[in-house]
Amino acid sequence: HGKMETILLRTMRALILIGFFWVADLDAQSQSEKLTLGILQFDYIEGVDIDPQDVATVQDIVTNAFINSKRFNILEREMLDKLMGEAETQKEENFINNITSLAEQGKMVGAKYLLLGKVSKISIEETNVKNKVEKQDKYDKKTGSQSTSVASKTSDFIAYVNITLRIVDVETGEVTGSTTINIQPGFVDRKLFAANTKGGALRKTEKPITKETDKFLKQYLPIQIQIGKIIEEKKGKVLSLYVLAGDQQGISAGTKINIVRVEFEDFGDGSKTRVETTVSEGKVVELKGAKVSVAKISKGGDQLMKEINGGSDLFCKTIN
């Protein structure tokens, strides 16, 4: 009788837990909330021949990469300016390097993260210069000639760009990720970057800058997603389940995920430190709407079942 009661209690507990993960609010914003990001005006090295308008163009390229990822709520620049004051956002080294001050300011406008950018190089080189002389029909009163020679020049322009991006967690004031994007067209790919105007040459860097920015944000700002109910299980292993994010959060079929257990440990200093342990791995195989997807578990399905049955605090984290 006691044994039967224990089995029933375990079964009920498992069902309640599975139900909890599903009901954990499909429609609530907390299920896979977009991160709020503030993007400060990009800094650049003084004394170097860099056009501020070119810096603004590069910042727009990076900003658009973050917007198009669908992972973030981007704070308007005007909102940051109102809080910090235009004079503050224009300051050079002292302000930009004061991460603690930036974090405090970002927290006041509701940002979770801040993106800092520093441009150390925007160089536009004129290349492939060709001079030519053309004959044009034109009457010259002095010489009585019906034609004259007109000299002209054609050339290509190629842009070289170097940017450093840093992510600041406003809660801790720490830089959690940094990368340098260096667009340096070589001899082989110069034709791909060549344009007949300086502005056109800078726009040619958009694709590689966007690609590198996308890699950066996926590495250092993964989406955190609540898990839903189990779809399929076999012999104590989770084979597939719902995850509470979809196209609206930048998730697509093929997105790789880790399911992570969260614990808070005291390492002797009296404070609780968040510790994340990967429980299982998988990938999204099908979108079921703007906020729901199906994920197939490829590794650790048995451990995942144990964690669910044990009431562990679990969530998904994208890894690409």
Secondary structure, DSSP 4 states (H G I P E B T S, - for coil): -HHHHHHHHHHHHHHHHHHHHHHS-SSSGGGSPPEEEEEPPPEE-TTS---HHHHHHHHHHHHHHHHHTT-EEEPPHHHHHHHH-HHHHH--HHHHT-HHHHHHHHHHTT-SEEEEEEEEEEEEEEEEEEEEEEEEE---TTT--SEEEEEEEEEEEEEEEEEEEEEEETTTTEEEEEEEEEE---TTTHHHH-BSSHHHHHHTTHHHHHHHHHHHHHHHS--EE-EEEEEEEETTEEEEEEES--GGGT--TT-EEEEEEEEEEE-SSSSEEEEEEEEEEEEEEEE-SSS-EEEEEEE-HHHHHHHHHTT--EEEEE--
